[in-house]
Amino acid sequence: MPDFESVVAEIKRKVFLLMEENETLALQIQSQQKEITELSETIRNQQSLINTLKEQNSNLQSWNSLGLKGDSSDAKLKIDQLISTIDRSISLLSSPEQ
Protein backbone atom coordinates (compact mmCIF):
# COMPACT_ATOMS: atom_id res chain seq x y z
CA MET A 1 0.00 0.00 0.00
CA PRO A 2 1.46 3.37 -0.98
CA ASP A 3 2.39 5.64 1.81
CA PHE A 4 0.76 9.00 2.46
CA GLU A 5 3.65 11.10 1.03
CA SER A 6 3.65 9.28 -2.31
CA VAL A 7 -0.13 9.76 -2.64
CA VAL A 8 0.22 13.48 -1.89
CA ALA A 9 3.12 13.76 -4.37
CA GLU A 10 1.05 12.04 -7.08
CA ILE A 11 -1.89 14.36 -6.40
CA LYS A 12 0.41 17.41 -6.61
CA ARG A 13 1.86 16.14 -9.91
CA LYS A 14 -1.62 15.68 -11.38
CA VAL A 15 -2.74 19.10 -10.14
CA PHE A 16 0.36 20.65 -11.75
CA LEU A 17 -0.41 18.86 -15.05
CA LEU A 18 -4.01 20.08 -14.93
CA MET A 19 -2.82 23.64 -14.28
CA GLU A 20 -0.50 23.46 -17.29
CA GLU A 21 -3.28 22.10 -19.47
CA ASN A 22 -5.59 24.85 -18.21
CA GLU A 23 -3.04 27.52 -19.17
CA THR A 24 -2.61 25.96 -22.62
CA LEU A 25 -6.37 25.89 -23.16
CA ALA A 26 -6.71 29.49 -21.96
CA LEU A 27 -4.09 30.57 -24.52
CA GLN A 28 -5.92 28.66 -27.25
CA ILE A 29 -9.19 30.34 -26.30
CA GLN A 30 -7.53 33.75 -26.39
CA SER A 31 -6.02 33.01 -29.81
CA GLN A 32 -9.35 31.78 -31.18
CA GLN A 33 -11.17 34.82 -29.82
CA LYS A 34 -8.68 37.07 -31.63
CA GLU A 35 -9.21 35.08 -34.83
CA ILE A 36 -12.99 35.36 -34.42
CA THR A 37 -12.67 39.13 -34.05
CA GLU A 38 -10.53 39.36 -37.19
CA LEU A 39 -12.91 37.14 -39.17
CA SER A 40 -15.90 39.18 -37.99
CA GLU A 41 -14.19 42.33 -39.27
CA THR A 42 -13.50 40.59 -42.58
CA ILE A 43 -17.16 39.59 -42.81
CA ARG A 44 -18.26 43.19 -42.15
CA ASN A 45 -15.90 44.45 -44.86
CA GLN A 46 -17.08 41.81 -47.32
CA GLN A 47 -20.72 42.63 -46.56
CA SER A 48 -20.03 46.30 -47.17
CA LEU A 49 -18.37 45.46 -50.48
CA ILE A 50 -21.32 43.24 -51.44
CA ASN A 51 -23.76 46.06 -50.69
CA THR A 52 -21.70 48.50 -52.76
CA LEU A 53 -21.55 46.07 -55.66
CA LYS A 54 -25.31 45.42 -55.42
CA GLU A 55 -25.93 49.16 -55.61
CA GLN A 56 -23.61 49.50 -58.61
CA ASN A 57 -25.32 46.55 -60.27
CA SER A 58 -28.72 48.11 -59.68
CA ASN A 59 -27.52 51.39 -61.20
CA LEU A 60 -26.13 49.60 -64.22
CA GLN A 61 -29.37 47.69 -64.69
CA SER A 62 -31.28 50.96 -64.54
CA TRP A 63 -28.99 52.51 -67.13
CA ASN A 64 -29.26 49.45 -69.34
CA SER A 65 -33.05 49.45 -69.13
CA LEU A 66 -32.98 53.00 -70.50
CA GLY A 67 -30.64 51.91 -73.26
CA LEU A 68 -27.78 53.89 -71.74
CA LYS A 69 -24.74 51.81 -72.42
CA GLY A 70 -21.21 53.11 -72.53
CA ASP A 71 -19.81 56.31 -71.09
CA SER A 72 -21.65 59.33 -69.74
CA SER A 73 -21.69 61.18 -73.08
CA ASP A 74 -23.90 58.40 -74.46
CA ALA A 75 -26.13 58.80 -71.45
CA LYS A 76 -26.39 62.55 -71.90
CA LEU A 77 -27.24 62.13 -75.58
CA LYS A 78 -29.94 59.57 -74.77
CA ILE A 79 -31.39 61.80 -72.04
CA ASP A 80 -31.42 64.78 -74.42
CA GLN A 81 -33.27 62.66 -76.98
CA LEU A 82 -35.84 61.62 -74.37
CA ILE A 83 -36.33 65.26 -73.30
CA SER A 84 -36.75 66.31 -76.92
CA THR A 85 -39.36 63.60 -77.46
CA ILE A 86 -41.22 64.67 -74.31
CA ASP A 87 -41.11 68.34 -75.40
CA ARG A 88 -42.54 67.44 -78.84
CA SER A 89 -45.28 65.39 -77.20
CA ILE A 90 -46.20 68.25 -74.85
CA SER A 91 -46.20 70.71 -77.72
CA LEU A 92 -48.52 68.45 -79.73
CA LEU A 93 -50.84 68.11 -76.77
CA SER A 94 -50.78 71.86 -76.11
CA SER A 95 -51.42 72.99 -79.68
CA PRO A 96 -55.03 73.72 -80.64
CA GLU A 97 -56.70 70.97 -82.56
CA GLN A 98 -56.85 71.60 -86.23
C-alpha positions in Angstrom: 0.0 0.0 0.0 1.5 3.4 -1.0 2.4 5.6 1.8 0.8 9.0 2.5 3.6 11.1 1.0 3.7 9.3 -2.3 -0.1 9.8 -2.6 0.2 13.5 -1.9 3.1 13.8 -4.4 1.1 12.0 -7.1 -1.9 14.4 -6.4 0.4 17.4 -6.6 1.9 16.1 -9.9 -1.6 15.7 -11.4 -2.7 19.1 -10.1 0.4 20.6 -11.8 -0.4 18.9 -15.1 -4.0 20.1 -14.9 -2.8 23.6 -14.3 -0.5 23.5 -17.3 -3.3 22.1 -19.5 -5.6 24.8 -18.2 -3.0 27.5 -19.2 -2.6 26.0 -22.6 -6.4 25.9 -23.2 -6.7 29.5 -22.0 -4.1 30.6 -24.5 -5.9 28.7 -27.3 -9.2 30.3 -26.3 -7.5 33.7 -26.4 -6.0 33.0 -29.8 -9.3 31.8 -31.2 -11.2 34.8 -29.8 -8.7 37.1 -31.6 -9.2 35.1 -34.8 -13.0 35.4 -34.4 -12.7 39.1 -34.0 -10.5 39.4 -37.2 -12.9 37.1 -39.2 -15.9 39.2 -38.0 -14.2 42.3 -39.3 -13.5 40.6 -42.6 -17.2 39.6 -42.8 -18.3 43.2 -42.1 -15.9 44.4 -44.9 -17.1 41.8 -47.3 -20.7 42.6 -46.6 -20.0 46.3 -47.2 -18.4 45.5 -50.5 -21.3 43.2 -51.4 -23.8 46.1 -50.7 -21.7 48.5 -52.8 -21.6 46.1 -55.7 -25.3 45.4 -55.4 -25.9 49.2 -55.6 -23.6 49.5 -58.6 -25.3 46.6 -60.3 -28.7 48.1 -59.7 -27.5 51.4 -61.2 -26.1 49.6 -64.2 -29.4 47.7 -64.7 -31.3 51.0 -64.5 -29.0 52.5 -67.1 -29.3 49.4 -69.3 -33.1 49.4 -69.1 -33.0 53.0 -70.5 -30.6 51.9 -73.3 -27.8 53.9 -71.7 -24.7 51.8 -72.4 -21.2 53.1 -72.5 -19.8 56.3 -71.1 -21.7 59.3 -69.7 -21.7 61.2 -73.1 -23.9 58.4 -74.5 -26.1 58.8 -71.4 -26.4 62.6 -71.9 -27.2 62.1 -75.6 -29.9 59.6 -74.8 -31.4 61.8 -72.0 -31.4 64.8 -74.4 -33.3 62.7 -77.0 -35.8 61.6 -74.4 -36.3 65.3 -73.3 -36.7 66.3 -76.9 -39.4 63.6 -77.5 -41.2 64.7 -74.3 -41.1 68.3 -75.4 -42.5 67.4 -78.8 -45.3 65.4 -77.2 -46.2 68.2 -74.9 -46.2 70.7 -77.7 -48.5 68.5 -79.7 -50.8 68.1 -76.8 -50.8 71.9 -76.1 -51.4 73.0 -79.7 -55.0 73.7 -80.6 -56.7 71.0 -82.6 -56.9 71.6 -86.2 
